[in-house]
Amino acid sequence: MRAYLQLFRDQVFPGSFVLLKRIFWPGLLLTILLTILSLAIILPLMLQGLGWNISDLVHFKENFQEAMKTMDPNDNPLDVLKQFFGKINFLYLIICFILSMIFTSLQYVVYFRLNDNEIRKNNNSFIEAIAKSLNAGDIMKMLGAYILMVLLFAGVFMVYFIFVFLLYYVAAILGIIVGFLLLFVVGIFILRFSIIQAALIHGNMTISEAFAFSYKNITWKRGGILLLIGLVFLIAAMVIGLIIQTIGGLFFGNNNPGLTAYIVLQLFSNILGAIIALYFHSALSSIYFRYSNDELEGNDKFEEHLIN
């Protein structure tokens, strides 16, 4: 563990690549397993809730775009949208939404547990990561933090849009300029909470402690640097999106795509996304340990360098 801590305290982002190299293949396998599990459980519930079959899901975007092109200007868009759905079952959709949040929380727990095992014990076993992640307390704690973060960020964006709208109403040019600048401020503010999930697992903190730890250690300056790095990830995500779209055309170019083709595409999509997601989690783990309490991490004293 000392070697990892020294690496993170000295050069956090190169250190995160060292961590990524060790957990990449186990993490990729975990992504595939979690994707198969979520598809097997959530996808049927979603189809039942929307009154769809697999063909409806696969062709929804294509059929919707075609309907929008041929829609009469006097038609109600909601009426056009309704034709794509069967009888909506809100109970299934609510269950699907809850399970999706639980799976997202489980995914956070598993990835950070894998990183934690590697950093502390040089153990990158995905089996042990799964075994330690099947803890109801950790999953519920992660779920609680996830819900609070969604509510916090939704509130921040609501205030932002209301303020910009009122400013735009008074002076359009001023509203556009100030709104653009404030968008970066909002982004940095959100990134000040970026290591909450890492703190919950690595530091075994409560939700309130994790919020306070992240906000304290990810300062405005550090958040700004993370925002610039995040823009690079955004560009990478756009490239991946184009790749997925191309692959989707190859898989679904026929008129009657099957469930197997859809699942294969989803797996491939998640594998591509995992390449970025695994580094994302590795970077967050590295940043957490960079600013973690030395007394809790073996009483090792290191000098802070980067992102000061």
Secondary structure, 3 states (H helix, E strand, C coil): CHHHHHHHHHCHHHHHHHHHHHHHHHHHHHHHHHHHHHHHHHHHHHHHHHCCCHHHHHHHHHHHHHHHHHCCCCCCHHHHHHCCCCCCCHHHHHHHHHHHHHHHHHHHHHHHHHHHHHHHHCCCCHHHHHHHHCCHHHHHHHHHHHHHHHHHHHHHHHHHHHHHHHHHHHCHHHHHHHHHHHHHHHHHHHHCCCCHHHHHHHCCCCHHHHHHHHHHHCCHHHHHHHHHHHHHHHHHHHHHHHHHHHHHHHHCCCCCCCHHHHHHHHHHHHHHHHHHHHHHHHHHHHHHHHCCCCCCCCCCCCCCCCCC
